[in-house]
Amino acid sequence: MGLIGKVLGGPGAVTALGTAAKGISEVFVPSATRRMELSAEAQMAALRQLGEEYGHPALGWFDQMINGLNRLPRPLLAFGTLGLFVYAMVDPVSFAQRMVGLNAVPEPLWWLLGAVVAFYFGARETYYFRHRGGASAPQNGPVSGQNPALDDWRGNG
């Protein structure tokens, strides 16, 4: 340490140089330890979210019935659409008659049906978007602590 210490100005300068080199290297190659810590945090957040789903008190029969009804539209739409294809192959004449009947429905009524379906699924998606757990990362930039150079620039480190 004799020559390096004299050139750089003492042991404090050598330590500062080492710390700076470590910070610069983490900008180009992320710290494996920090990556593991972030992974563990994400797993714990997912487990907390899963635990919250089962943390609610038991529901009564009415709540269970309403929850069951709320789960019906998507499967009914999916299986109903597949059923139309089967129906068209089994009885094409009857299927064609039913489609002529659908053609008689006025266009504003189709727009109304589209709005009801869009608002139903949009409301469900909005509800789940607002009530999801903390496992997701923020959308507007990196979390503090993920980028030491950025933290240092901001004055956090």
Backbone as JSON Lines, residues from 0, in Angstrom:
{"i":0,"aa":"M","n":[0.82,-1.19,0.0],"ca":[0.0,0.0,0.0],"c":[0.86,1.25,0.0]}
{"i":1,"aa":"G","n":[2.12,1.11,0.13],"ca":[2.98,2.28,0.25],"c":[2.89,3.23,-0.93]}
{"i":2,"aa":"L","n":[3.17,2.74,-2.12],"ca":[3.19,3.6,-3.3],"c":[1.79,4.09,-3.67]}
{"i":3,"aa":"I","n":[0.8,3.2,-3.66],"ca":[-0.57,3.59,-4.01],"c":[-1.1,4.59,-2.99]}
{"i":4,"aa":"G","n":[-0.82,4.33,-1.72],"ca":[-1.27,5.24,-0.67],"c":[-0.68,6.63,-0.84]}
{"i":5,"aa":"K","n":[0.62,6.7,-1.21],"ca":[1.26,8.0,-1.4],"c":[0.7,8.72,-2.63]}
{"i":6,"aa":"V","n":[0.46,7.97,-3.71],"ca":[-0.03,8.58,-4.94],"c":[-1.46,9.09,-4.76]}
{"i":7,"aa":"L","n":[-2.3,8.3,-4.11],"ca":[-3.7,8.67,-3.99],"c":[-3.99,9.55,-2.77]}
{"i":8,"aa":"G","n":[-3.09,9.6,-1.81],"ca":[-3.3,10.49,-0.68],"c":[-3.71,9.81,0.6]}
{"i":9,"aa":"G","n":[-3.46,8.56,0.8],"ca":[-3.74,7.92,2.08],"c":[-4.81,6.83,1.97]}
{"i":10,"aa":"P","n":[-5.02,6.11,3.1],"ca":[-5.96,5.0,3.1],"c":[-7.4,5.43,2.84]}
{"i":11,"aa":"G","n":[-7.79,6.63,3.27],"ca":[-9.16,7.1,3.04],"c":[-9.45,7.28,1.56]}
{"i":12,"aa":"A","n":[-8.45,7.74,0.83],"ca":[-8.62,7.94,-0.61],"c":[-8.73,6.61,-1.33]}
{"i":13,"aa":"V","n":[-7.97,5.62,-0.89],"ca":[-8.03,4.28,-1.5],"c":[-9.41,3.68,-1.27]}
{"i":14,"aa":"T","n":[-9.93,3.84,-0.05],"ca":[-11.28,3.33,0.25],"c":[-12.33,4.03,-0.6]}
{"i":15,"aa":"A","n":[-12.21,5.35,-0.73],"ca":[-13.16,6.11,-1.54],"c":[-13.09,5.69,-3.01]}
{"i":16,"aa":"L","n":[-11.86,5.43,-3.49],"ca":[-11.69,4.98,-4.87],"c":[-12.34,3.61,-5.07]}
{"i":17,"aa":"G","n":[-12.16,2.73,-4.09],"ca":[-12.78,1.4,-4.18],"c":[-14.3,1.48,-4.18]}
{"i":18,"aa":"T","n":[-14.85,2.34,-3.32],"ca":[-16.3,2.51,-3.27],"c":[-16.83,3.08,-4.59]}
{"i":19,"aa":"A","n":[-16.11,4.03,-5.16],"ca":[-16.52,4.61,-6.43],"c":[-16.48,3.57,-7.55]}
{"i":20,"aa":"A","n":[-15.44,2.74,-7.54],"ca":[-15.32,1.69,-8.57],"c":[-16.47,0.7,-8.43]}
{"i":21,"aa":"K","n":[-16.83,0.37,-7.19],"ca":[-17.95,-0.56,-6.96],"c":[-19.24,0.05,-7.49]}
{"i":22,"aa":"G","n":[-19.48,1.33,-7.22],"ca":[-20.68,2.01,-7.7],"c":[-20.74,2.06,-9.2]}
{"i":23,"aa":"I","n":[-19.6,2.31,-9.84],"ca":[-19.56,2.36,-11.31],"c":[-19.82,0.98,-11.89]}
{"i":24,"aa":"S","n":[-19.25,-0.05,-11.27],"ca":[-19.44,-1.4,-11.8],"c":[-20.89,-1.84,-11.68]}
{"i":25,"aa":"E","n":[-21.59,-1.4,-10.61],"ca":[-23.0,-1.79,-10.46],"c":[-23.91,-1.1,-11.46]}
{"i":26,"aa":"V","n":[-23.45,-0.02,-12.07],"ca":[-24.23,0.62,-13.12],"c":[-24.25,-0.27,-14.35]}
{"i":27,"aa":"F","n":[-23.13,-0.9,-14.66],"ca":[-23.03,-1.72,-15.86],"c":[-23.43,-3.17,-15.62]}
{"i":28,"aa":"V","n":[-23.15,-3.71,-14.44],"ca":[-23.5,-5.08,-14.08],"c":[-24.25,-5.01,-12.76]}
{"i":29,"aa":"P","n":[-25.57,-5.27,-12.76],"ca":[-26.34,-5.16,-11.53],"c":[-25.83,-6.13,-10.46]}
{"i":30,"aa":"S","n":[-25.99,-5.71,-9.23],"ca":[-25.56,-6.52,-8.1],"c":[-26.43,-7.77,-8.0]}
{"i":31,"aa":"A","n":[-25.8,-8.93,-7.97],"ca":[-26.54,-10.19,-7.86],"c":[-27.26,-10.26,-6.52]}
{"i":32,"aa":"T","n":[-26.64,-9.74,-5.48],"ca":[-27.27,-9.74,-4.16],"c":[-28.52,-8.89,-4.18]}
{"i":33,"aa":"R","n":[-28.45,-7.7,-4.77],"ca":[-29.61,-6.81,-4.83],"c":[-30.71,-7.44,-5.68]}
{"i":34,"aa":"R","n":[-30.34,-8.12,-6.76],"ca":[-31.32,-8.79,-7.6],"c":[-32.04,-9.87,-6.81]}
{"i":35,"aa":"M","n":[-31.32,-10.63,-5.98],"ca":[-31.94,-11.66,-5.15],"c":[-32.85,-11.02,-4.1]}
{"i":36,"aa":"E","n":[-32.44,-9.89,-3.52],"ca":[-33.27,-9.2,-2.54],"c":[-34.58,-8.74,-3.18]}
{"i":37,"aa":"L","n":[-34.5,-8.17,-4.38],"ca":[-35.7,-7.72,-5.07],"c":[-36.61,-8.88,-5.43]}
{"i":38,"aa":"S","n":[-36.01,-10.01,-5.82],"ca":[-36.8,-11.19,-6.13],"c":[-37.52,-11.69,-4.89]}
{"i":39,"aa":"A","n":[-36.83,-11.7,-3.75],"ca":[-37.45,-12.13,-2.5],"c":[-38.58,-11.18,-2.11]}
{"i":40,"aa":"E","n":[-38.37,-9.87,-2.3],"ca":[-39.42,-8.9,-1.98],"c":[-40.66,-9.13,-2.86]}
{"i":41,"aa":"A","n":[-40.44,-9.4,-4.15],"ca":[-41.57,-9.63,-5.06],"c":[-42.32,-10.9,-4.67]}
{"i":42,"aa":"Q","n":[-41.59,-11.95,-4.28],"ca":[-42.23,-13.19,-3.85],"c":[-43.04,-12.97,-2.58]}
{"i":43,"aa":"M","n":[-42.48,-12.2,-1.64],"ca":[-43.2,-11.93,-0.4],"c":[-44.46,-11.1,-0.67]}
{"i":44,"aa":"A","n":[-44.36,-10.15,-1.6],"ca":[-45.54,-9.35,-1.95],"c":[-46.62,-10.23,-2.57]}
{"i":45,"aa":"A","n":[-46.22,-11.17,-3.42],"ca":[-47.18,-12.08,-4.02],"c":[-47.83,-12.97,-2.96]}
{"i":46,"aa":"L","n":[-47.04,-13.44,-2.02],"ca":[-47.59,-14.26,-0.93],"c":[-48.54,-13.45,-0.05]}
{"i":47,"aa":"R","n":[-48.19,-12.18,0.22],"ca":[-49.09,-11.33,1.0],"c":[-50.41,-11.13,0.27]}
{"i":48,"aa":"Q","n":[-50.33,-10.91,-1.05],"ca":[-51.54,-10.71,-1.83],"c":[-52.4,-11.99,-1.79]}
{"i":49,"aa":"L","n":[-51.78,-13.14,-1.93],"ca":[-52.5,-14.39,-1.87],"c":[-53.13,-14.57,-0.5]}
{"i":50,"aa":"G","n":[-52.4,-14.21,0.55],"ca":[-52.93,-14.31,1.91],"c":[-54.13,-13.4,2.13]}
{"i":51,"aa":"E","n":[-54.12,-12.22,1.52],"ca":[-55.25,-11.3,1.65],"c":[-56.52,-11.88,1.03]}
{"i":52,"aa":"E","n":[-56.37,-12.66,-0.03],"ca":[-57.54,-13.25,-0.67],"c":[-58.24,-14.23,0.26]}
{"i":53,"aa":"Y","n":[-57.46,-14.91,1.1],"ca":[-58.05,-15.89,2.01],"c":[-58.28,-15.3,3.4]}
{"i":54,"aa":"G","n":[-57.94,-14.04,3.6],"ca":[-58.08,-13.42,4.91],"c":[-59.47,-12.87,5.17]}
{"i":55,"aa":"H","n":[-60.36,-12.89,4.2],"ca":[-61.7,-12.34,4.38],"c":[-62.56,-13.34,5.14]}
{"i":56,"aa":"P","n":[-63.52,-12.86,5.9],"ca":[-64.39,-13.78,6.64],"c":[-65.25,-14.61,5.68]}
{"i":57,"aa":"A","n":[-65.77,-15.69,6.2],"ca":[-66.61,-16.57,5.39],"c":[-67.86,-15.82,4.93]}
{"i":58,"aa":"L","n":[-68.27,-16.04,3.7],"ca":[-69.41,-15.35,3.13],"c":[-70.68,-16.16,3.37]}
{"i":59,"aa":"G","n":[-71.81,-15.46,3.44],"ca":[-73.11,-16.12,3.59],"c":[-73.59,-16.68,2.27]}
{"i":60,"aa":"W","n":[-74.76,-17.33,2.31],"ca":[-75.28,-17.98,1.1],"c":[-75.61,-16.96,0.02]}
{"i":61,"aa":"F","n":[-76.14,-15.79,0.4],"ca":[-76.49,-14.78,-0.59],"c":[-75.24,-14.26,-1.3]}
{"i":62,"aa":"D","n":[-74.18,-13.98,-0.52],"ca":[-72.93,-13.5,-1.11],"c":[-72.33,-14.53,-2.04]}
{"i":63,"aa":"Q","n":[-72.39,-15.79,-1.64],"ca":[-71.86,-16.86,-2.49],"c":[-72.66,-16.98,-3.78]}
{"i":64,"aa":"M","n":[-74.0,-16.82,-3.68],"ca":[-74.84,-16.91,-4.88],"c":[-74.52,-15.75,-5.84]}
{"i":65,"aa":"I","n":[-74.38,-14.53,-5.31],"ca":[-74.06,-13.37,-6.16],"c":[-72.68,-13.53,-6.79]}
{"i":66,"aa":"N","n":[-71.7,-14.02,-6.02],"ca":[-70.37,-14.27,-6.58],"c":[-70.44,-15.29,-7.71]}
{"i":67,"aa":"G","n":[-71.25,-16.31,-7.53],"ca":[-71.43,-17.31,-8.58],"c":[-72.05,-16.71,-9.83]}
{"i":68,"aa":"L","n":[-73.06,-15.85,-9.65],"ca":[-73.69,-15.19,-10.8],"c":[-72.72,-14.25,-11.5]}
{"i":69,"aa":"N","n":[-71.87,-13.6,-10.73],"ca":[-70.89,-12.68,-11.33],"c":[-69.85,-13.42,-12.17]}
{"i":70,"aa":"R","n":[-69.68,-14.69,-11.91],"ca":[-68.68,-15.47,-12.66],"c":[-69.26,-16.1,-13.92]}
{"i":71,"aa":"L","n":[-70.56,-15.97,-14.14],"ca":[-71.19,-16.63,-15.28],"c":[-71.01,-15.96,-16.64]}
{"i":72,"aa":"P","n":[-71.01,-14.63,-16.78],"ca":[-71.04,-14.05,-18.13],"c":[-69.91,-14.47,-19.05]}
{"i":73,"aa":"R","n":[-68.69,-14.5,-18.56],"ca":[-67.57,-14.85,-19.45],"c":[-67.67,-16.28,-19.98]}
{"i":74,"aa":"P","n":[-67.87,-17.27,-19.11],"ca":[-68.0,-18.63,-19.66],"c":[-69.22,-18.77,-20.56]}
{"i":75,"aa":"L","n":[-70.33,-18.11,-20.22],"ca":[-71.51,-18.21,-21.08],"c":[-71.24,-17.61,-22.46]}
{"i":76,"aa":"L","n":[-70.56,-16.48,-22.5],"ca":[-70.23,-15.88,-23.8],"c":[-69.29,-16.78,-24.61]}
{"i":77,"aa":"A","n":[-68.29,-17.34,-23.94],"ca":[-67.32,-18.19,-24.65],"c":[-67.98,-19.47,-25.15]}
{"i":78,"aa":"F","n":[-68.68,-20.18,-24.26],"ca":[-69.31,-21.44,-24.68],"c":[-70.49,-21.19,-25.62]}
{"i":79,"aa":"G","n":[-71.18,-20.06,-25.45],"ca":[-72.27,-19.72,-26.37],"c":[-71.77,-19.5,-27.77]}
{"i":80,"aa":"T","n":[-70.64,-18.84,-27.9],"ca":[-70.06,-18.61,-29.23],"c":[-69.65,-19.94,-29.87]}
{"i":81,"aa":"L","n":[-69.01,-20.81,-29.08],"ca":[-68.66,-22.13,-29.62],"c":[-69.92,-22.92,-29.96]}
{"i":82,"aa":"G","n":[-70.96,-22.78,-29.15],"ca":[-72.22,-23.46,-29.42],"c":[-72.84,-23.01,-30.73]}
{"i":83,"aa":"L","n":[-72.68,-21.73,-31.08],"ca":[-73.21,-21.26,-32.36],"c":[-72.54,-21.96,-33.54]}
{"i":84,"aa":"F","n":[-71.24,-22.19,-33.44],"ca":[-70.55,-22.92,-34.51],"c":[-71.06,-24.35,-34.62]}
{"i":85,"aa":"V","n":[-71.26,-24.99,-33.49],"ca":[-71.79,-26.37,-33.5],"c":[-73.2,-26.37,-34.08]}
{"i":86,"aa":"Y","n":[-74.03,-25.42,-33.64],"ca":[-75.41,-25.32,-34.12],"c":[-75.44,-25.09,-35.64]}
{"i":87,"aa":"A","n":[-74.53,-24.26,-36.15],"ca":[-74.48,-23.99,-37.59],"c":[-74.13,-25.26,-38.37]}
{"i":88,"aa":"M","n":[-73.31,-26.13,-37.79],"ca":[-72.94,-27.36,-38.5],"c":[-74.02,-28.44,-38.37]}
{"i":89,"aa":"V","n":[-74.71,-28.47,-37.24],"ca":[-75.73,-29.51,-37.02],"c":[-77.0,-29.21,-37.81]}
{"i":90,"aa":"D","n":[-77.46,-27.96,-37.77],"ca":[-78.72,-27.6,-38.44],"c":[-78.55,-26.26,-39.16]}
{"i":91,"aa":"P","n":[-77.92,-26.29,-40.34],"ca":[-77.62,-25.04,-41.04],"c":[-78.85,-24.22,-41.44]}
{"i":92,"aa":"V","n":[-79.95,-24.89,-41.79],"ca":[-81.15,-24.16,-42.23],"c":[-81.74,-23.38,-41.06]}
{"i":93,"aa":"S","n":[-81.88,-24.03,-39.93],"ca":[-82.42,-23.37,-38.75],"c":[-81.49,-22.24,-38.27]}
{"i":94,"aa":"F","n":[-80.18,-22.51,-38.36],"ca":[-79.2,-21.48,-37.98],"c":[-79.35,-20.24,-38.87]}
{"i":95,"aa":"A","n":[-79.53,-20.47,-40.18],"ca":[-79.67,-19.36,-41.12],"c":[-80.94,-18.56,-40.81]}
{"i":96,"aa":"Q","n":[-82.03,-19.25,-40.44],"ca":[-83.26,-18.54,-40.08],"c":[-83.04,-17.66,-38.84]}
{"i":97,"aa":"R","n":[-82.33,-18.18,-37.86],"ca":[-82.06,-17.4,-36.64],"c":[-81.18,-16.19,-36.97]}
{"i":98,"aa":"M","n":[-80.23,-16.35,-37.87],"ca":[-79.36,-15.22,-38.22],"c":[-80.14,-14.16,-39.0]}
{"i":99,"aa":"V","n":[-81.13,-14.56,-39.78],"ca":[-82.0,-13.58,-40.46],"c":[-82.76,-12.79,-39.41]}
{"i":100,"aa":"G","n":[-83.21,-13.47,-38.36],"ca":[-83.89,-12.78,-37.26],"c":[-82.97,-11.79,-36.57]}
{"i":101,"aa":"L","n":[-81.71,-12.15,-36.37],"ca":[-80.75,-11.22,-35.77],"c":[-80.49,-10.02,-36.66]}
{"i":102,"aa":"N","n":[-80.58,-10.25,-37.97],"ca":[-80.37,-9.16,-38.92],"c":[-81.48,-8.11,-38.81]}
{"i":103,"aa":"A","n":[-82.65,-8.5,-38.28],"ca":[-83.77,-7.57,-38.13],"c":[-83.62,-6.67,-36.9]}
{"i":104,"aa":"V","n":[-82.68,-6.97,-36.01],"ca":[-82.48,-6.14,-34.82],"c":[-81.92,-4.79,-35.26]}
{"i":105,"aa":"P","n":[-82.52,-3.68,-34.78],"ca":[-82.03,-2.36,-35.2],"c":[-80.62,-2.07,-34.68]}
{"i":106,"aa":"E","n":[-79.88,-1.28,-35.45],"ca":[-78.48,-1.0,-35.12],"c":[-78.31,-0.33,-33.75]}
{"i":107,"aa":"P","n":[-79.17,0.62,-33.35],"ca":[-78.98,1.22,-32.01],"c":[-79.04,0.2,-30.88]}
{"i":108,"aa":"L","n":[-79.83,-0.85,-31.08],"ca":[-79.9,-1.89,-30.05],"c":[-78.59,-2.68,-29.97]}
{"i":109,"aa":"W","n":[-77.92,-2.88,-31.11],"ca":[-76.6,-3.53,-31.09],"c":[-75.59,-2.64,-30.37]}
{"i":110,"aa":"W","n":[-75.66,-1.33,-30.62],"ca":[-74.75,-0.4,-29.92],"c":[-74.99,-0.45,-28.42]}
{"i":111,"aa":"L","n":[-76.24,-0.52,-28.01],"ca":[-76.57,-0.61,-26.59],"c":[-76.04,-1.9,-25.97]}
{"i":112,"aa":"L","n":[-76.2,-3.0,-26.68],"ca":[-75.66,-4.27,-26.19],"c":[-74.15,-4.2,-26.06]}
{"i":113,"aa":"G","n":[-73.48,-3.61,-27.06],"ca":[-72.02,-3.47,-26.99],"c":[-71.59,-2.6,-25.81]}
{"i":114,"aa":"A","n":[-72.34,-1.54,-25.54],"ca":[-72.0,-0.67,-24.41],"c":[-72.17,-1.4,-23.09]}
{"i":115,"aa":"V","n":[-73.25,-2.16,-22.95],"ca":[-73.48,-2.9,-21.7],"c":[-72.36,-3.9,-21.46]}
{"i":116,"aa":"V","n":[-72.01,-4.66,-22.48],"ca":[-70.93,-5.65,-22.33],"c":[-69.6,-4.96,-22.05]}
{"i":117,"aa":"A","n":[-69.31,-3.87,-22.77],"ca":[-68.04,-3.16,-22.55],"c":[-67.97,-2.58,-21.15]}
{"i":118,"aa":"F","n":[-69.05,-1.99,-20.66],"ca":[-69.03,-1.43,-19.31],"c":[-68.95,-2.53,-18.26]}
{"i":119,"aa":"Y","n":[-69.59,-3.66,-18.5],"ca":[-69.51,-4.76,-17.53],"c":[-68.07,-5.23,-17.38]}
{"i":120,"aa":"F","n":[-67.44,-5.56,-18.49],"ca":[-66.07,-6.06,-18.41],"c":[-65.09,-4.95,-18.05]}
{"i":121,"aa":"G","n":[-65.35,-3.73,-18.5],"ca":[-64.49,-2.61,-18.13],"c":[-64.53,-2.32,-16.64]}
{"i":122,"aa":"A","n":[-65.73,-2.41,-16.04],"ca":[-65.86,-2.17,-14.6],"c":[-65.13,-3.25,-13.81]}
{"i":123,"aa":"R","n":[-65.24,-4.49,-14.26],"ca":[-64.54,-5.58,-13.56],"c":[-63.03,-5.38,-13.66]}
{"i":124,"aa":"E","n":[-62.55,-5.01,-14.84],"ca":[-61.11,-4.8,-15.03],"c":[-60.62,-3.63,-14.18]}
{"i":125,"aa":"T","n":[-61.41,-2.57,-14.13],"ca":[-61.04,-1.41,-13.3],"c":[-61.0,-1.79,-11.83]}
{"i":126,"aa":"Y","n":[-61.99,-2.57,-11.38],"ca":[-62.01,-3.0,-9.99],"c":[-60.74,-3.78,-9.65]}
{"i":127,"aa":"Y","n":[-60.38,-4.75,-10.48],"ca":[-59.2,-5.56,-10.2],"c":[-57.91,-4.75,-10.35]}
{"i":128,"aa":"F","n":[-57.9,-3.77,-11.24],"ca":[-56.73,-2.91,-11.4],"c":[-56.52,-2.08,-10.14]}
{"i":129,"aa":"R","n":[-57.59,-1.58,-9.56],"ca":[-57.49,-0.75,-8.36],"c":[-57.17,-1.55,-7.11]}
{"i":130,"aa":"H","n":[-57.58,-2.8,-7.05],"ca":[-57.46,-3.6,-5.84],"c":[-56.36,-4.66,-5.91]}
{"i":131,"aa":"R","n":[-55.49,-4.57,-6.89],"ca":[-54.42,-5.57,-6.93],"c":[-53.38,-5.25,-5.86]}
{"i":132,"aa":"G","n":[-52.6,-6.25,-5.49],"ca":[-51.65,-6.1,-4.39],"c":[-50.42,-5.33,-4.78]}
{"i":133,"aa":"G","n":[-49.46,-5.26,-3.86],"ca":[-48.26,-4.48,-4.06],"c":[-47.17,-5.21,-4.82]}
{"i":134,"aa":"A","n":[-47.48,-6.32,-5.46],"ca":[-46.44,-7.09,-6.16],"c":[-46.0,-6.42,-7.45]}
{"i":135,"aa":"S","n":[-46.83,-5.53,-7.97],"ca":[-46.47,-4.91,-9.25],"c":[-45.55,-3.72,-9.01]}
{"i":136,"aa":"A","n":[-44.66,-3.5,-9.94],"ca":[-43.7,-2.39,-9.85],"c":[-44.36,-1.12,-10.35]}
{"i":137,"aa":"P","n":[-43.92,0.04,-9.89],"ca":[-44.49,1.29,-10.4],"c":[-44.19,1.46,-11.88]}
{"i":138,"aa":"Q","n":[-45.1,2.12,-12.58],"ca":[-44.98,2.24,-14.02],"c":[-44.17,3.46,-14.45]}
{"i":139,"aa":"N","n":[-43.8,4.34,-13.5],"ca":[-43.18,5.59,-13.92],"c":[-41.68,5.65,-13.69]}
{"i":140,"aa":"G","n":[-41.02,4.55,-13.44],"ca":[-39.57,4.6,-13.3],"c":[-39.07,3.57,-12.32]}
{"i":141,"aa":"P","n":[-37.75,3.5,-12.15],"ca":[-37.17,2.5,-11.26],"c":[-37.43,2.83,-9.8]}
{"i":142,"aa":"V","n":[-37.49,1.78,-8.99],"ca":[-37.68,1.94,-7.56],"c":[-36.37,2.39,-6.94]}
{"i":143,"aa":"S","n":[-36.44,3.24,-5.92],"ca":[-35.23,3.68,-5.24],"c":[-34.48,2.48,-4.71]}
{"i":144,"aa":"G","n":[-33.2,2.45,-4.89],"ca":[-32.37,1.33,-4.45],"c":[-32.02,0.37,-5.56]}
{"i":145,"aa":"Q","n":[-32.7,0.44,-6.69],"ca":[-32.39,-0.45,-7.79],"c":[-31.22,0.06,-8.61]}
{"i":146,"aa":"N","n":[-30.99,1.35,-8.62],"ca":[-29.94,1.93,-9.42],"c":[-29.11,2.86,-8.54]}
{"i":147,"aa":"P","n":[-27.97,2.36,-8.01],"ca":[-27.18,3.17,-7.09],"c":[-26.7,4.49,-7.69]}
{"i":148,"aa":"A","n":[-26.37,4.51,-8.97],"ca":[-25.89,5.75,-9.59],"c":[-27.01,6.79,-9.62]}
{"i":149,"aa":"L","n":[-28.22,6.35,-9.93],"ca":[-29.36,7.26,-9.96],"c":[-29.69,7.76,-8.55]}
{"i":150,"aa":"D","n":[-29.63,6.87,-7.57],"ca":[-29.84,7.29,-6.17],"c":[-28.8,8.3,-5.73]}
{"i":151,"aa":"D","n":[-27.55,8.07,-6.13],"ca":[-26.47,9.0,-5.77],"c":[-26.69,10.35,-6.42]}
{"i":152,"aa":"W","n":[-27.11,10.34,-7.69],"ca":[-27.38,11.58,-8.42],"c":[-28.52,12.36,-7.77]}
{"i":153,"aa":"R","n":[-29.55,11.63,-7.3],"ca":[-30.69,12.28,-6.66],"c":[-30.34,12.74,-5.24]}
{"i":154,"aa":"G","n":[-29.27,12.24,-4.7],"ca":[-28.87,12.61,-3.34],"c":[-29.44,11.67,-2.29]}
{"i":155,"aa":"N","n":[-29.91,10.51,-2.71],"ca":[-30.47,9.53,-1.76],"c":[-29.4,8.62,-1.19]}
{"i":156,"aa":"G","n":[-28.27,8.55,-1.81],"ca":[-27.29,7.55,-1.41],"c":[-26.09,8.17,-0.95]}
